[in-house]
Amino acid sequence: MTRLLFPLVLLACVTDNSDTAKVNSSDTAASTDSGATCETQLIAVSPNPDATGVYYRDPVVLSFDGDGTGVVVTLVAADGSPVALTEAWGADNTMVTLTGSLAPLTTYTLDVDVCGAQSQVQFTTSSLGGLDIDRSDLVDRTYSFALKDAEIIEPAVLEAFDDAKLVTPLGFMVQSADSTSMEFLGAVCEYQFGETVQLSNTATWDFPAADFTAAPFFSTAIDELTIVYEDSSTGVPRTEIVLYEFKFDGVFAPDGSSIENGNIDTLVDSRGLGPLFNLADTDDAVCTFAGDFGVVCAPCPDGEPYCLHTIGIGISAPWVEGLTLYPYAG
């Protein structure tokens, strides 16, 4: 998922006697009353002006062509209530990331004060962030996605692999959900006659209770899980893929019909996966291949350097009605 930055041009300066940007409304560099010269420009902002469907957990990002720390920014909801913002500046102070508690289906106005010249950007959040059903109604619903459905942003070397090897559907069934916590049962699934079903004789994953106080957002994790891939049509035998430190977060749609904006963060044990990607059947085959792209494998929990740190974003996992997962110890 790529965040687009909409180009803007504003002017900013930081004087010697103030921590706040002074004002200049000129389109070119000019002097303020204190004699300081405005040189820094605000060159980009996200979300885009007049954007709709903005995810309520997305930050506001401002980019400058110089030190922008003197800029004054406010964010106000449609009813006039201000949003408290937490700022995080980049190392060279040319980009700031602003986070705050936004609500769904709300129009916000972002005011940027640069040397006294005002600029406004309005954007509207999507429906995500609200839950129209009771949390208990999520119980026994199973949501499914495959790794190919995620945009893999790390490591980039995975783009060189065939997505056809990442099609195994994974299922996540809500076992419990209340005002404080929720739990998933996960399982490897497969497609049979156009339907998603639980793969038999394959171990399930019992996720520990996760904080659900920020519902419909959730974030859960498990130390280890194993997924499988096999393809009799191409002669690929059953291959186990072990994922360590698996983290999964996302937000339930208001009606509970899907999980949206899902993200995964995990360590993929690459040992034994070479043949899956037409590489040698050795422990280091995948890591050697990744090294050609400048990617260095990380240590696995056993200390061996064969794990790929993998991050996938932008997952949409629909509710598979009628699919119930059953625990299986393997």
Order of alpha helices (4+ residues) and beta strands (2+ residues): beta-beta-beta-beta-beta-beta-beta-beta-beta-beta-beta-beta-beta-beta-beta-beta-beta-beta-beta-alpha-beta
